[in-house]
Amino acid sequence: MQIEQLSRKLDTTEKQKASLAYVVSIVVLIASVPLPLAGFLGTLGYAKVQEKYSNFVKYHCWQAVFSQLLVLIFTSIFWGWTAQILFTSKDFAQEYFYYVGFLVVFILIETIFAIVSAYQIEKGKHPKWWVIGAFLDQRIEDVEKN
């Protein structure tokens, strides 16, 4: 994660709306591990409602959405693999347990990034997640603008 200092001062509403995107993603993540699509749709719904606000708010809402999309993909693989094992004659292979370990670490890292992002936004900074941030930099105009 890269933290950038903005040249302009964020107003309180911008800070709250942008940091809330990460809080929503954490709450939805915890509630939706059994239903990964619900987490993604909850974060997507929040982002769509916030579209009318500044590019800064929009940027962070979509950064949270893309992080939830990754969680959706990885947890869907987990649930599909688990269902395949439970409803067929397949055994729990060692690779399955490696994947579960990877998934737990991935979700922990995603959660830590979301908490750090929300905190940094409250301090008036602009956290960018490596791959997602680079993607959004090309699609969302200057976050320095109101």
C-alpha positions as CSV (number, residue, x, y, z in Angstrom):
1,M,0.0,0.0,0.0
2,Q,1.2,3.5,-0.9
3,I,0.1,6.5,1.2
4,E,0.1,9.9,-0.5
5,Q,-0.3,13.3,1.0
6,L,-2.9,15.4,-0.7
7,S,-2.2,19.0,-1.6
8,R,-5.7,20.1,-0.6
9,K,-7.4,19.7,2.7
10,L,-10.3,17.2,2.7
11,D,-13.5,18.3,4.3
12,T,-15.1,16.2,7.0
13,T,-17.8,14.8,4.8
14,E,-15.2,13.5,2.2
15,K,-13.2,11.9,4.9
16,Q,-16.2,10.2,6.4
17,K,-17.7,8.9,3.2
18,A,-14.3,7.7,1.8
19,S,-13.3,5.9,5.1
20,L,-16.7,4.5,5.5
21,A,-16.3,2.6,2.3
22,Y,-13.6,0.5,4.0
23,V,-15.6,0.1,7.2
24,V,-18.6,-1.1,5.1
25,S,-16.3,-3.6,3.3
26,I,-15.0,-5.0,6.7
27,V,-18.4,-5.4,8.2
28,V,-19.8,-6.9,5.0
29,L,-16.8,-9.2,4.7
30,I,-17.3,-10.5,8.2
31,A,-21.0,-11.0,7.6
32,S,-20.6,-12.5,4.2
33,V,-17.9,-15.1,4.4
34,P,-20.6,-17.8,4.0
35,L,-22.2,-15.7,1.2
36,P,-19.4,-14.0,-0.6
37,L,-21.7,-12.4,-3.2
38,A,-23.5,-10.5,-0.5
39,G,-20.3,-8.8,0.6
40,F,-19.5,-7.7,-2.9
41,L,-23.0,-6.4,-3.6
42,G,-23.1,-4.5,-0.3
43,T,-19.9,-2.7,-1.1
44,L,-21.0,-2.1,-4.7
45,G,-24.3,-0.7,-3.5
46,Y,-22.5,1.8,-1.2
47,A,-20.1,2.8,-4.1
48,K,-23.0,3.5,-6.4
49,V,-24.8,5.7,-3.9
50,Q,-21.6,7.7,-3.3
51,E,-20.9,8.2,-7.1
52,K,-22.1,11.8,-6.9
53,Y,-19.5,12.9,-4.4
54,S,-15.9,14.0,-5.1
55,N,-13.4,11.9,-7.1
56,F,-11.6,11.2,-3.8
57,V,-14.7,9.5,-2.4
58,K,-15.4,7.8,-5.6
59,Y,-11.8,6.5,-5.8
60,H,-12.0,4.9,-2.3
61,C,-15.4,3.5,-2.8
62,W,-14.3,1.7,-5.9
63,Q,-11.0,0.6,-4.3
64,A,-13.1,-1.1,-1.6
65,V,-15.4,-2.7,-4.3
66,F,-12.4,-4.1,-6.2
67,S,-11.0,-5.5,-3.0
68,Q,-14.3,-7.2,-2.3
69,L,-14.3,-8.6,-5.9
70,L,-11.1,-10.3,-5.1
71,V,-12.5,-11.7,-1.9
72,L,-15.6,-12.9,-3.8
73,I,-13.4,-14.7,-6.3
74,F,-11.2,-16.4,-3.7
75,T,-14.1,-17.4,-1.4
76,S,-16.2,-18.6,-4.2
77,I,-13.4,-21.0,-5.2
78,F,-13.2,-22.1,-1.6
79,W,-17.0,-22.8,-1.3
80,G,-17.1,-24.5,-4.7
81,W,-14.1,-26.8,-3.7
82,T,-15.7,-27.5,-0.3
83,A,-19.1,-28.4,-1.9
84,Q,-17.3,-30.7,-4.4
85,I,-15.6,-32.5,-1.6
86,L,-18.8,-32.8,0.5
87,F,-21.1,-33.9,-2.2
88,T,-18.8,-36.3,-4.1
89,S,-16.5,-39.1,-3.1
90,K,-13.4,-36.8,-3.1
91,D,-11.2,-36.5,0.0
92,F,-9.8,-33.4,1.6
93,A,-6.5,-33.1,-0.2
94,Q,-3.5,-31.3,1.2
95,E,-3.9,-28.7,-1.5
96,Y,-7.3,-27.9,-0.1
97,F,-5.8,-27.1,3.3
98,Y,-3.1,-25.0,1.7
99,Y,-5.8,-23.0,-0.1
100,V,-7.7,-22.5,3.2
101,G,-4.5,-21.2,4.7
102,F,-4.0,-18.9,1.8
103,L,-7.6,-17.7,2.0
104,V,-7.3,-16.9,5.7
105,V,-4.1,-14.9,5.2
106,F,-5.6,-13.1,2.2
107,I,-8.7,-12.1,4.1
108,L,-6.5,-10.9,7.1
109,I,-4.4,-8.8,4.8
110,E,-7.4,-7.3,3.0
111,T,-8.9,-6.5,6.4
112,I,-5.7,-4.8,7.6
113,F,-5.4,-2.8,4.4
114,A,-9.1,-1.6,4.9
115,I,-8.5,-0.6,8.5
116,V,-5.2,1.2,7.6
117,S,-6.9,2.9,4.6
118,A,-9.8,4.2,6.7
119,Y,-7.4,5.5,9.3
120,Q,-5.2,7.2,6.8
121,I,-8.2,8.9,5.1
122,E,-9.3,10.3,8.5
123,K,-5.8,11.8,8.7
124,G,-6.4,13.4,5.3
125,K,-4.1,11.1,3.3
126,H,-4.7,9.1,0.1
127,P,-4.0,5.4,0.5
128,K,-3.6,3.5,-2.8
129,W,-3.6,-0.3,-2.9
130,W,-0.9,-1.5,-5.3
131,V,-2.7,-3.1,-8.2
132,I,-6.1,-1.7,-7.6
133,G,-4.8,1.8,-7.1
134,A,-2.8,1.7,-10.3
135,F,-6.0,0.5,-12.1
136,L,-8.1,3.3,-10.6
137,D,-5.5,6.0,-11.3
138,Q,-6.1,5.4,-15.0
139,R,-9.9,5.5,-14.7
140,I,-10.8,8.2,-12.1
141,E,-9.8,11.8,-12.7
142,D,-7.5,13.7,-10.3
143,V,-8.5,13.0,-6.7
144,E,-7.2,16.4,-5.8
145,K,-10.3,18.0,-7.4
146,N,-13.5,18.4,-5.4
